[in-house]
Amino acid sequence: MLDEVTLERRLATLEQEVADLKHKSEHSSASGTWLDKLVGSISDESAFLEALEYGRSFRQADRPTDDASGQA
């Protein structure tokens, strides 16, 4: 088992890490939501629209056609 000095040192380290995480969490939530951070981050709108269209066509290609779903 660990000695008392080692446990105290590890506990102090954990307490500091928790305090740092709380501090980061408080400051990140005050700066806005994830959507606020995302808005304006896309510099090439045409590439973004092309990616959206690619995703849409990929999802539609994966859907069953009406002919295939009516047959058993």
ChimeraX attribute file (.defattr): number of C-alpha atoms within 10 A of each C-alpha:
attribute: neighborCount
match mode: 1-to-1
recipient: residues
	/A:1	4
	/A:2	7
	/A:3	7
	/A:4	9
	/A:5	9
	/A:6	10
	/A:7	12
	/A:8	12
	/A:9	11
	/A:10	12
	/A:11	12
	/A:12	12
	/A:13	12
	/A:14	12
	/A:15	12
	/A:16	12
	/A:17	12
	/A:18	12
	/A:19	12
	/A:20	12
	/A:21	12
	/A:22	12
	/A:23	11
	/A:24	11
	/A:25	11
	/A:26	11
	/A:27	11
	/A:28	12
	/A:29	10
	/A:30	8
	/A:31	10
	/A:32	10
	/A:33	10
	/A:34	10
	/A:35	8
	/A:36	10
	/A:37	10
	/A:38	9
	/A:39	8
	/A:40	8
	/A:41	8
	/A:42	10
	/A:43	8
	/A:44	8
	/A:45	9
	/A:46	10
	/A:47	11
	/A:48	12
	/A:49	11
	/A:50	11
	/A:51	12
	/A:52	12
	/A:53	12
	/A:54	12
	/A:55	12
	/A:56	11
	/A:57	11
	/A:58	11
	/A:59	10
	/A:60	11
	/A:61	10
	/A:62	8
	/A:63	9
	/A:64	9
	/A:65	10
	/A:66	8
	/A:67	7
	/A:68	8
	/A:69	9
	/A:70	7
	/A:71	6
	/A:72	4
